[in-house]
Structure formats: C-alpha cells, structure tokens
Amino acid sequence: MNRETAYALMLEHTPSESLRRHMLNVEAAMRWYARHWAEQGEPENEELYAVAGLLHDFDYELHPQEHPSWGAAYLRQHTDTPPEVLDAIMGHAAYTGTPRTTRLAKTLFAVDELTGLVQAAALIRPDQDVRQVELSSLKKRFRNRAFAAGVSRDEVEQGARELGVELNTHLENVLRAMQEMPSRTA
C-alpha cells in the first residue's frame, strides 16, 4: 500500500468533498508528526503515516454504521495494507475498544479530531485560508465548546496525552502541519 493507491481508494469510496478534505488534512498532520519524530531521532515511516491518514475514514460515508470495521476488513481483504495501519484505523475510533499501542495509532487518534477544529477555524475566516489562522485564535476556539461542537475536546486532550505532547504544543503542531500543506484554501 502506498500513498497513490490509498488516495485512489479514498476518492473511490468518499463522495463528499468535505470528508476528502478532512482526510487530506489528517494526512498532512500525520506526515508532519512522522517528520517530527525523525527530527527527534526516532524515525517513523512517513508514507505509512500518510496512508493511515488518507484511509482512516474512507468507509465513513458509505458504511457509517460499520465504520471503521468495514474499512479495515475491506483493506485486509483487497489490499496489502500493513497490519499497523489497520490497527491505527481501528484505534482512531474510541468506541471500537481497539487499544492504541503504536505511535502511529496514537498519532492518528491525536490528530483526527483536531484537524476538524483547525478546518472550522479556517472556514470562518473571510478568506477561508488555513495559513491565516493564528494559534491564539485556535486556542480560543478550542476553549469555546460551542464552536465546532462536533469536535470532541476530550478526545483531543486524550490524544495529546497519549502522544506525550503538551496540548498547546499539539495545537500548534497540527495547525502548522495544515498551514504547510500545498497552497490552497482550507
């Protein structure tokens, strides 16, 4: 499984532009963290991280009641997706009860909800440009639970703890990851 194949699967199974954007945002945050760990002397496979980000919700629209189990089973049967990616996909949905034992799984869980908050913060800007979102504004929006109410602040906090990253640093990391994506609006 490589990024190209994962991207094609995501497009095939995800009709909605907004969910596709979400998965691209998660991919960006996953890549950012893989590079971050490498800079810390603890290299991770950036391609593996990207694949997990692209595929974590690819089954959500067509199989919402079975997500992410349907997706993991499909990938297991029809692709050569590595087991650690399948485990991360299962673990990103807390309700599956799948333990997050790898850094890959912990990272996916930690960035998933937070990318939604960053995206929402960008969309309320007149230019809708994530590159113009300021960290102070993101922190303020995080504390306001009425803003992007579907984003679980508890899961964001839990994800940062599991990852071993202080919450404000995690907010900054994910914001930076999304701002460094190739030039586009949020």
SULRAZI-V967934 format. One record per pair of residues at least 6 apart in sequence whose ideal C-beta (glycine too) atoms are under 6 Angstrom apart, sorted by the first residue. I is the first residue (numbers start at 0). J is the second residue. D is the distance in whole Angstrom. If there is no record, write none. Layout:
<<I/J/D> <I/J/D>>
This chain:
<<0/50/5> <0/78/5> <0/79/5> <0/80/4> <2/46/6> <2/49/5> <5/50/4> <5/53/4> <5/54/5> <6/53/6> <8/57/6> <9/22/6> <9/53/5> <9/57/5> <12/57/5> <12/61/6> <13/19/5> <13/57/6> <13/60/6> <14/60/6> <15/60/6> <22/53/5> <22/56/6> <24/114/4> <24/177/6> <25/52/4> <25/110/6> <25/111/6> <25/114/5> <26/49/5> <26/52/4> <26/53/5> <27/176/5> <27/177/6> <27/180/5> <28/110/4> <28/114/6> <28/173/5> <28/176/4> <29/48/4> <29/49/6> <29/52/4> <30/45/5> <30/48/6> <30/49/5> <31/176/3> <32/106/5> <33/43/4> <33/45/4> <33/48/4> <36/43/5> <50/84/6> <51/84/5> <51/87/5> <51/107/5> <55/88/5> <55/91/5> <55/107/6> <57/70/6> <58/66/5> <58/69/5> <58/70/3> <59/66/5> <62/69/4> <67/88/5> <67/89/6> <67/92/5> <71/85/5> <71/88/5> <71/89/5> <74/80/4> <83/101/6> <83/103/6> <86/104/6> <87/103/5> <87/104/4> <87/107/5> <89/95/5> <89/97/4> <90/97/4> <90/99/4> <90/104/4> <91/107/5> <91/108/5> <91/111/5> <99/105/5> <99/108/6> <105/161/5> <105/162/5> <108/158/5> <109/158/3> <109/159/6> <109/162/5> <110/173/6> <112/150/5> <112/151/5> <112/154/5> <112/155/5> <113/155/5> <113/173/5> <115/150/5> <116/147/5> <116/150/5> <117/173/6> <117/174/6> <117/177/5> <118/185/6> <119/147/4> <120/132/5> <120/137/5> <120/140/5> <121/127/6> <121/129/4> <121/132/5> <121/185/3> <122/185/6> <124/131/6> <127/184/5> <127/185/5> <128/184/6> <129/177/5> <129/178/6> <129/185/4> <130/178/5> <134/171/5> <134/174/6> <137/170/6> <137/174/6> <140/146/5> <159/166/5> <159/169/4>>
